[in-house]
Amino acid sequence: MYRIAVVGRGLIGGAAARHLAEGIDGVVCIGPDEPENRADHRGVFASHYDEGRMTRHVDPMPEWANTAGKSIERYRELEARSGINFYSPVGYLGLGVPGSQYNAFCAATGEQNGVPVERLNAAEIRSRYPYLSVQDDADGLVETNGAGYISPRRMVEAQTRLAEKAGATCIRQAARKIYATANGVDIELWDGSNVIAEKALVAAGAFTAPLGLSPVNLGLTTYGRTVVLVQIEGEASRVLQDMPTMIDTSIGAYILPPIRYPDGKSYLKIGVGDTSDPQFASLEGLQNWFKGEGLAANRNDFTARLKELIPVLETCPTWKTDTCAVTATKSGLPIIDTVLDDKIAVAVGGCGKGAKGADEWGRIAAGVVRGLPWSSEVQQSKLTRPQ
């Protein structure tokens, strides 16, 4: 029997498994590798099957800023110890518009945490980023002190490698059900086999609710998100070689600079998330979403905005869509709490921006499932499950 089983090997689950394994023996991490062919895959998916997630200290919510900062501090150590590079500190630019307080709130959390930021007017934005076309009333917020992006695929790989080096067992399968027993938990895998442990930490992201992996209703909402990928080649490669990550508040979009993907090509990515995104409660619906191409309307809207903001993209002929999913909570923060006596805990609800603070969220979750005293500046009451 294992002491603690982590169900889910994504960004938070992988981090939790590492923190647990480096503190105790008897840890098992359960989660599949990325499928080679999505169309033929009949199991679960994960939103970390991608090459770019924004990371930065500044955020409108202090809790996200705090956990991101602590995670960023550990990136280089994790890379060095695992031998896997996943972090690119290319900087961050927030593009504000009249009526939006997003940059102001981000600047405030930066100031509170001692993170240097710089405010720009429209002329200064154009001077520093000549490939951007912005309106005269635009404003900018710049963070260069560690902001950039991570490869979520490689970060999970790094966390898994370190967890295994510390003695954890990694079972590269998905969990189908979790049952409480007199002595702990019984975890049924998709191949019909079982894993027995004293405790379980559920960190299965968007598939937590559809699979019923939590014994209580966590009030999660799973949204399907469409992203547009632009293949960057020719003149655009030269023009955009120093591009930072960006938030475009005019449409609420996040934009990642050109990043090399597993097919050997470089893509710039844009995504927008709001409550008009499709919602999924069933396993089949979520599986079909990951196998599809997202919403055509999103592709049209995102394409138009990118060409307006970054005119050189007009020279790039190859545009495509991809899909991922966001697990939202009612509080706008992850739920990291025990849900069944001391046997089952959860760490779910990345709310579309969990990647940047994932290592710290995983550390907090590891402490919760072990029953250790609270050790975070984030108030414990803000991460508890809804009653």
Stockholm file with secondary structure:
# STOCKHOLM 1.0

chainA/1-387         MYRIAVVGRGLIGGAAARHLAEGIDGVVCIGPDEPENRADHRGVFASHYDEGRMTRHVDPMPEWANTAGKSIERYRELEARSGINFYSPVGYLGLGVPGSQYNAFCAATGEQNGVPVERLNAAEIRSRYPYLSVQDDADGLVETNGAGYISPRRMVEAQTRLAEKAGATCIRQAARKIYATANGVDIELWDGSNVIAEKALVAAGAFTAPLGLSPVNLGLTTYGRTVVLVQIEGEASRVLQDMPTMIDTSIGAYILPPIRYPDGKSYLKIGVGDTSDPQFASLEGLQNWFKGEGLAANRNDFTARLKELIPVLETCPTWKTDTCAVTATKSGLPIIDTVLDDKIAVAVGGCGKGAKGADEWGRIAAGVVRGLPWSSEVQQSKLTRPQ
#=GR chainA/1-387 SS CEEEEEECCSHHHHHHHHHHHTTCSCEEEECCCCCSCGGGCCSCCCTTCSSCEEECSCCSSHHHHHHHHHHHHHHHHHHHHHTCCCEECCCEEEEECTTCCHHHHHHHHHHHTTCCCEEEEHHHHHHHCTTCCCCTTCEEEEECSSCEEECHHHHHHHHHHHHHHTTCEEECSCEEEEEECSSSEEEEETTSCEEEEEEEEECCGGGTTTTTCSSSCCCCEEEEEEEEEEECCTHHHHHTTTCCEEEETTTTEEEEEEEECTTSCEEEEEEECCTTSCBCCSHHHHHHHHHSCCCHHHHHHHHHHHHHHCGGGGGCCCEEEEEEEEEECSSSSCEEEEEETTTEEEEECCTTCCSTTHHHHHHHHHHHHHTCCCCCSSCGGGGSCCC
#=GC SS_cons         CEEEEEECCSHHHHHHHHHHHTTCSCEEEECCCCCSCGGGCCSCCCTTCSSCEEECSCCSSHHHHHHHHHHHHHHHHHHHHHTCCCEECCCEEEEECTTCCHHHHHHHHHHHTTCCCEEEEHHHHHHHCTTCCCCTTCEEEEECSSCEEECHHHHHHHHHHHHHHTTCEEECSCEEEEEECSSSEEEEETTSCEEEEEEEEECCGGGTTTTTCSSSCCCCEEEEEEEEEEECCTHHHHHTTTCCEEEETTTTEEEEEEEECTTSCEEEEEEECCTTSCBCCSHHHHHHHHHSCCCHHHHHHHHHHHHHHCGGGGGCCCEEEEEEEEEECSSSSCEEEEEETTTEEEEECCTTCCSTTHHHHHHHHHHHHHTCCCCCSSCGGGGSCCC
//
